[in-house]
């Protein structure tokens, strides 16, 4: 059984007849069955994937149609993306029995290019979490060490790629939910510029932060998926109308890049020694390759997480008000005496503790007495963070830092300490607060004593709509190490 780690290798074997789409799907289904202990998929579309593979094989053999750009790529989708005729749960009990009524624009575009969807992947409830321990379906486990978390909220999507259960996954990134699990699992996670991909069909957590992004084994594969998904959409007024670039094609650079690195990623006490050393090696490697690499500080770094959590919880409070048990999903029956009690009981039973906590925090921040003190102030700080980020990119092409301050932690280790859990996002939230694109790529491992080696990630940020340059630099770095 060949575990493909690049779409190029798969395309070669499909073209020369070494493997068929049907054989490929059967291999993935076999691996999914063998790795059920990782709790990656909430639903596997076995029969549907086989039928889709047969159609593609017939089309290729008879040459009745030009193969799509993703012909034969087997992908999984995070359980926050709408796919008509299939369950949509967002990792929550509140959506028990709910079936998607339409297909997300991003998913439609992937299918139009001959991708095969093999199943729906486990995630933190409503994409709220940094460890994938908040799902109503139970926690996902890291394939490198099943005692450890995979990161969140797209943990199932990252582990699926890590363990070879599909070639790529489509996740969502609100504060690092594609990049952080990619780092913990040793794969590539790409968060595009805000508005680059339509959010139509994505269950909303925080609408001004949410981005759909790919997880893959290589930056080029992630870029190809972005290339297919990106572009204008009449169903999403926030999506950009800028032309879609050829993200998967390397960008020729005439001179060395100017790269800033966040000095806190090297010197902060909160960064583990292994992550610090791996980041320093990356800096040294890029310098040795001729690039200009210089340190920068962000004066507002300590305000990033508070700003992010005030604004995202406020938006979540508004977005999640639609889940009330009246029209669809879970509805409480015991002890219900009137409409108000039905609302209260349905939402209390349907939402998990983390989601309830964030709704309450957001409702508090939006209340009349505290709106200006919290929500308005956070919006002002968000503007200042963007201004400071713009000043950095006026001088540099890229900003690099660790994706996470530590490798994957043990399941349950931080559940009782929300502050420590939230600090896992310290380096990823800047890209969401500002709307800038960022990518996490593998950057070595932590030897971890007597335990299995744990992946470490390196994050690269670029100015808005510079995804092609970002992917090129990511690929360039990986060829150097």
TORMARKE-917907 format. One line per 2 residues: their letters; for each residue x, y, z of C-alpha. Coordinates in nm, 3 decimals, padded with zeros to 5 digits. Example, Ala and Ser with C-alpha at 12.3 -4.5 7.8 and 13.67 -1.06 7.14 Angstrom:
2
AS = 01.230,-00.450,00.780  01.367,-00.106,00.714
***
This chain:
481
XX = 00.000,00.000,00.000  00.146,00.334,-00.106
XX = 00.081,00.627,00.128  00.091,00.926,-00.101
XX = 00.245,01.242,00.040  00.207,01.463,-00.266
XX = -00.054,01.509,-00.535  00.219,01.507,-00.800
XX = 00.318,01.152,-00.707  -00.046,01.044,-00.714
XX = -00.106,01.205,-01.054  00.196,01.021,-01.196
XX = 00.069,00.683,-01.076  -00.284,00.752,-01.200
XX = -00.148,00.850,-01.540  00.067,00.539,-01.583
XX = -00.195,00.301,-01.450  -00.010,00.202,-01.133
XX = -00.327,00.277,-00.937  -00.690,00.369,-01.008
XX = -00.911,00.610,-00.818  -01.118,00.314,-00.694
XX = -00.809,00.135,-00.561  -00.695,00.457,-00.397
XX = -01.028,00.508,-00.222  -01.031,00.147,-00.103
XX = -00.682,00.193,00.040  -00.786,00.503,00.231
XX = -01.101,00.332,00.360  -00.888,00.045,00.486
XX = -00.653,00.284,00.665  -00.947,00.473,00.818
XX = -01.078,00.143,00.958  -00.734,00.061,01.099
XX = -00.700,00.401,01.268  -01.039,00.435,01.435
XX = -00.864,00.479,01.772  -00.761,00.828,01.656
XX = -01.131,00.929,01.632  -01.072,01.136,01.318
XX = -01.394,01.092,01.118  -01.746,01.150,01.245
XX = -01.885,01.004,00.922  -01.720,00.815,00.635
XX = -01.880,00.833,00.290  -01.756,00.489,00.182
XX = -02.013,00.398,-00.084  -02.033,00.752,-00.218
XX = -01.653,00.781,-00.244  -01.632,00.447,-00.429
XX = -01.901,00.553,-00.677  -01.727,00.886,-00.733
XX = -01.396,00.704,-00.791  -01.557,00.470,-01.043
XX = -01.698,00.768,-01.233  -01.355,00.932,-01.248
XX = -01.188,00.608,-01.359  -01.443,00.565,-01.637
XX = -01.403,00.926,-01.745  -01.024,00.887,-01.760
XX = -01.041,00.556,-01.948  -01.292,00.675,-02.207
XX = -01.152,01.031,-02.224  -01.508,01.164,-02.224
XX = -01.401,01.473,-02.032  -01.084,01.663,-01.952
XX = -00.966,01.561,-01.603  -01.012,01.831,-01.342
XX = -00.719,01.992,-01.166  -00.785,01.776,-00.858
XX = -00.867,01.454,-01.044  -00.839,01.171,-00.792
XX = -00.743,01.381,-00.490  -00.914,01.225,-00.188
XX = -01.002,01.486,00.073  -01.189,01.508,00.400
XX = -01.393,01.806,00.517  -01.419,01.954,00.863
XX = -01.755,01.916,01.033  -01.838,02.286,00.993
XX = -01.870,02.281,00.614  -02.206,02.231,00.450
XX = -02.236,01.941,00.204  -02.590,01.892,00.074
XX = -02.761,01.570,00.177  -02.508,01.494,00.451
XX = -02.514,01.548,00.826  -02.372,01.875,00.956
XX = -02.303,01.875,01.327  -02.018,02.123,01.396
XX = -01.904,01.881,01.665  -02.213,01.966,01.871
XX = -02.524,01.801,02.013  -02.727,02.111,01.930
XX = -02.732,02.001,01.565  -02.842,01.643,01.628
XX = -03.019,01.510,01.319  -02.950,01.816,01.105
XX = -02.884,01.755,00.735  -02.717,02.020,00.519
XX = -02.954,02.178,00.270  -02.686,02.309,00.031
XX = -02.317,02.270,-00.047  -02.057,02.527,00.055
XX = -01.908,02.720,-00.237  -01.556,02.599,-00.153
XX = -01.672,02.235,-00.156  -01.863,02.282,-00.484
XX = -01.549,02.412,-00.649  -01.342,02.118,-00.527
XX = -01.598,01.870,-00.657  -01.610,02.051,-00.991
XX = -01.237,01.981,-01.028  -01.279,01.605,-00.966
XX = -01.189,01.582,-00.599  -01.327,01.286,-00.400
XX = -01.475,01.359,-00.057  -01.422,01.060,00.170
XX = -01.584,01.183,00.489  -01.655,01.442,00.756
XX = -01.386,01.511,01.016  -01.409,01.562,01.391
XX = -01.344,01.911,01.533  -01.386,02.121,01.844
XX = -01.749,02.217,01.891  -01.832,02.509,01.662
XX = -01.456,02.537,01.595  -01.398,02.667,01.948
XX = -01.084,02.512,02.089  -00.711,02.458,02.061
XX = -00.692,02.086,02.135  -00.991,01.909,01.975
XX = -01.105,01.796,02.318  -01.433,01.992,02.302
XX = -01.616,01.780,02.046  -01.943,01.607,02.129
XX = -01.789,01.308,01.945  -01.495,01.285,02.185
XX = -01.134,01.400,02.145  -00.918,01.335,01.841
XX = -00.575,01.181,01.913  -00.241,01.277,01.762
XX = -00.106,01.003,01.534  00.253,01.078,01.646
XX = 00.154,01.000,02.006  -00.210,00.906,02.079
XX = -00.175,01.031,02.438  -00.142,01.384,02.304
XX = -00.378,01.634,02.146  -00.373,01.703,01.771
XX = -00.442,02.074,01.814  -00.765,02.246,01.731
XX = -01.007,02.318,01.617  -00.933,02.135,01.289
XX = -00.767,01.846,01.473  -00.944,01.569,01.284
XX = -00.852,01.731,00.955  -00.483,01.753,01.048
XX = -00.458,01.398,01.184  -00.628,01.261,00.872
XX = -00.345,01.400,00.659  -00.080,01.308,00.916
XX = -00.194,00.944,00.937  -00.248,00.904,00.563
XX = -00.627,00.869,00.585  -00.672,01.111,00.294
XX = -00.436,01.321,00.086  -00.565,01.658,00.207
XX = -00.832,01.815,00.425  -01.036,02.133,00.427
XX = -01.056,02.305,00.764  -01.143,02.646,00.900
XX = -00.918,02.898,01.076  -01.058,03.159,01.315
XX = -00.756,03.206,01.542  -00.514,02.941,01.418
XX = -00.744,02.642,01.377  -00.575,02.525,01.055
XX = -00.216,02.620,01.138  -00.195,02.511,01.502
XX = -00.308,02.149,01.443  -00.090,02.138,01.131
XX = 00.208,02.226,01.352  00.118,01.967,01.617
XX = 00.079,01.700,01.348  00.378,01.781,01.128
XX = 00.183,01.880,00.815  00.111,02.203,00.625
XX = -00.176,02.435,00.711  -00.258,02.743,00.502
XX = -00.477,03.030,00.621  -00.556,03.260,00.326
XX = -00.618,03.632,00.333  -00.956,03.710,00.489
XX = -01.211,03.718,00.206  -00.997,03.518,-00.036
XX = -01.230,03.215,-00.004  -01.607,03.240,00.020
XX = -01.752,03.159,00.362  -02.085,03.056,00.210
XX = -02.164,02.720,00.369  -01.924,02.756,00.662
XX = -02.093,02.739,01.003  -02.012,03.081,01.149
XX = -01.812,03.116,01.469  -01.672,03.472,01.437
XX = -01.764,03.612,01.096  -01.492,03.877,01.071
XX = -01.221,03.620,01.154  -01.334,03.291,00.995
XX = -01.138,03.159,00.696  -01.162,02.829,00.508
XX = -00.815,02.683,00.458  -00.648,02.361,00.335
XX = -00.430,02.114,00.524  -00.194,01.905,00.314
XX = 00.147,01.738,00.310  00.314,02.006,00.097
XX = 00.273,02.382,00.051  00.217,02.325,-00.321
XX = -00.078,02.091,-00.261  -00.229,02.339,-00.014
XX = -00.178,02.616,-00.270  -00.353,02.415,-00.543
XX = -00.655,02.361,-00.318  -00.663,02.733,-00.239
XX = -00.638,02.814,-00.609  -00.947,02.605,-00.675
XX = -01.152,02.738,-00.381  -01.063,03.108,-00.406
XX = -01.246,03.378,-00.595  -01.564,03.588,-00.601
XX = -01.896,03.440,-00.495  -02.237,03.604,-00.525
XX = -02.347,03.438,-00.200  -02.077,03.606,00.014
XX = -02.057,03.985,00.013  -01.729,03.981,00.210
XX = -01.535,03.776,-00.044  -01.268,03.957,-00.247
XX = -01.312,04.019,-00.619  -00.935,04.028,-00.676
XX = -00.817,03.788,-00.947  -00.705,03.445,-00.826
XX = -00.333,03.393,-00.871  -00.159,03.068,-00.969
XX = -00.068,02.995,-00.609  00.076,02.651,-00.685
XX = 00.324,02.789,-00.940  00.658,02.906,-00.790
XX = 00.716,03.281,-00.798  01.053,03.384,-00.942
XX = 01.242,03.607,-00.697  01.512,03.832,-00.839
XX = 01.673,03.919,-00.506  01.693,03.776,-00.154
XX = 01.384,03.815,00.059  01.369,04.049,00.355
XX = 01.240,03.844,00.646  01.151,03.963,00.995
XX = 01.136,03.722,01.285  00.944,03.780,01.604
XX = 01.201,03.807,01.879  00.951,03.678,02.137
XX = 00.945,03.349,01.945  01.310,03.302,02.039
XX = 01.342,03.469,02.379  01.006,03.427,02.553
XX = 01.008,03.201,02.857  00.675,03.058,02.744
XX = 00.837,02.904,02.437  00.971,02.554,02.498
XX = 01.346,02.495,02.444  01.285,02.258,02.152
XX = 01.061,02.509,01.972  01.306,02.790,02.044
XX = 01.599,02.590,01.902  01.402,02.483,01.594
XX = 01.303,02.843,01.522  01.662,02.961,01.563
XX = 01.778,02.692,01.320  01.522,02.815,01.067
XX = 01.653,03.172,01.104  02.013,03.054,01.060
XX = 01.918,02.843,00.757  01.744,03.132,00.584
XX = 02.037,03.364,00.654  02.280,03.107,00.518
XX = 02.072,03.093,00.200  02.133,03.464,00.147
XX = 01.810,03.614,00.277  01.807,03.918,00.504
XX = 01.665,03.801,00.839  01.623,04.057,01.116
XX = 01.447,04.066,01.454  01.134,04.269,01.522
XX = 00.913,04.320,01.823  00.539,04.373,01.837
XX = 00.452,04.619,02.111  00.091,04.500,02.111
XX = 00.171,04.127,02.131  00.037,04.099,02.486
XX = -00.292,04.252,02.374  -00.348,04.010,02.086
XX = -00.520,03.731,02.277  -00.750,03.957,02.485
XX = -00.851,04.145,02.169  -00.912,03.822,01.982
XX = -01.122,03.662,02.256  -01.335,03.970,02.327
XX = -01.422,04.010,01.959  -01.466,03.643,01.869
XX = -01.682,03.564,02.171  -01.899,03.869,02.094
XX = -01.947,03.750,01.737  -02.010,03.395,01.857
XX = -02.280,03.519,02.095  -02.459,03.671,01.797
XX = -02.396,03.391,01.546  -02.496,03.107,01.775
XX = -02.824,03.266,01.879  -02.985,03.092,01.580
XX = -02.942,02.750,01.747  -03.247,02.758,01.970
XX = -03.411,02.417,01.926  -03.716,02.562,01.749
XX = -03.658,02.490,01.381  -03.389,02.220,01.373
XX = -03.140,02.032,01.585  -03.169,01.932,01.950
XX = -03.482,02.031,02.140  -03.525,01.969,02.513
XX = -03.849,01.799,02.619  -03.819,01.715,02.989
XX = -03.910,01.990,03.231  -04.012,02.231,02.956
XX = -04.303,02.451,03.063  -04.294,02.739,02.815
XX = -04.097,02.882,02.522  -03.831,03.046,02.739
XX = -03.763,02.728,02.935  -03.741,02.536,02.608
XX = -03.477,02.781,02.480  -03.277,02.759,02.802
XX = -03.287,02.381,02.835  -03.223,02.313,02.467
XX = -02.917,02.537,02.457  -02.786,02.415,02.792
XX = -02.816,02.052,02.686  -02.705,02.108,02.328
XX = -02.395,02.323,02.380  -02.084,02.195,02.553
XX = -01.909,02.381,02.840  -01.656,02.567,02.621
XX = -01.920,02.698,02.380  -02.149,02.803,02.666
XX = -01.859,02.986,02.828  -01.774,03.177,02.511
XX = -02.137,03.269,02.446  -02.165,03.407,02.800
XX = -01.840,03.603,02.767  -01.952,03.746,02.434
XX = -02.296,03.838,02.564  -02.131,04.017,02.857
XX = -01.897,04.209,02.623  -02.195,04.320,02.413
XX = -02.415,04.422,02.706  -02.512,04.788,02.726
XX = -02.308,04.857,03.039  -01.984,04.708,02.905
XX = -02.006,04.747,02.527  -01.770,05.046,02.507
XX = -01.534,04.915,02.773  -01.480,04.581,02.599
XX = -01.614,04.546,02.244  -01.545,04.900,02.125
XX = -01.203,04.906,02.291  -01.112,04.569,02.136
XX = -01.205,04.700,01.790  -00.978,04.997,01.846
XX = -00.690,04.772,01.950  -00.755,04.555,01.645
XX = -00.700,04.861,01.428  -00.374,04.938,01.611
XX = -00.253,04.579,01.566  -00.319,04.602,01.195
XX = -00.136,04.936,01.176  00.167,04.791,01.352
XX = 00.162,04.484,01.128  00.148,04.708,00.821
XX = 00.456,04.893,00.944  00.644,04.564,00.971
XX = 00.551,04.465,00.618  00.647,04.806,00.483
XX = 01.006,04.694,00.547  00.987,04.315,00.513
XX = 00.844,04.056,00.277  00.767,03.795,00.543
XX = 00.732,03.760,00.919  00.831,03.428,01.076
XX = 00.778,03.285,01.422  00.693,02.951,01.582
XX = 00.342,02.836,01.501  00.293,02.728,01.863
XX = 00.495,02.791,02.180  00.518,02.419,02.258
XX = 00.474,02.085,02.082  00.149,01.890,02.130
XX = 00.055,01.858,02.496  -00.098,01.559,02.674
XX = -00.474,01.506,02.651  -00.642,01.670,02.950
XX = -00.326,01.853,03.056  -00.467,02.203,03.007
XX = -00.840,02.139,03.032  -00.860,02.283,03.384
XX = -00.658,02.595,03.295  -00.827,02.797,03.018
XX = -00.552,03.061,03.021  -00.281,02.806,02.939
XX = -00.505,02.654,02.673  -00.568,02.992,02.509
XX = -00.195,03.073,02.513  -00.145,02.792,02.262
XX = -00.281,03.043,02.005  -00.047,03.330,02.098
XX = 00.144,03.324,01.768  -00.144,03.240,01.533
XX = -00.412,03.495,01.623  -00.228,03.793,01.470
XX = -00.304,03.669,01.118  -00.675,03.650,01.201
XX = -00.693,03.982,01.384  -00.531,04.153,01.083
XX = -00.674,03.932,00.805  -00.326,03.851,00.670
XX = -00.235,03.516,00.509  -00.013,03.271,00.700
XX = 00.116,02.919,00.660  00.250,02.661,00.905
XX = 00.512,02.418,00.778  00.700,02.132,00.950
XX = 01.015,02.250,01.127  01.174,01.946,01.288
XX = 01.070,01.759,01.599  01.103,01.764,01.975
XX = 01.290,01.446,02.082  01.054,01.428,02.385
XX = 01.279,01.211,02.603  01.167,00.849,02.600
XX = 00.844,00.923,02.414  00.781,00.954,02.038
XX = 00.925,01.262,01.866  00.671,01.544,01.847
XX = 00.635,01.769,01.541  00.721,02.139,01.557
XX = 00.581,02.403,01.321  00.720,02.724,01.172
XX = 00.476,02.999,01.074  00.529,03.243,00.787
XX = 00.309,03.550,00.734  00.287,03.771,00.427
XX = 00.092,04.083,00.324  -00.269,04.043,00.205
XX = -00.317,03.847,-00.119  00.052,03.746,-00.134
XX = -00.026,03.376,-00.098  00.180,03.283,-00.401
XX = 00.494,03.444,-00.255  00.413,03.285,00.082
XX = 00.387,02.935,-00.066  00.704,02.986,-00.270
XX = 00.900,03.086,00.041  00.756,02.791,00.235
XX = 00.863,02.547,-00.037  01.203,02.718,-00.062
XX = 01.264,02.676,00.311  01.162,02.308,00.306
XX = 01.415,02.240,00.029  01.689,02.390,00.250
X = 01.633,02.164,00.551
***
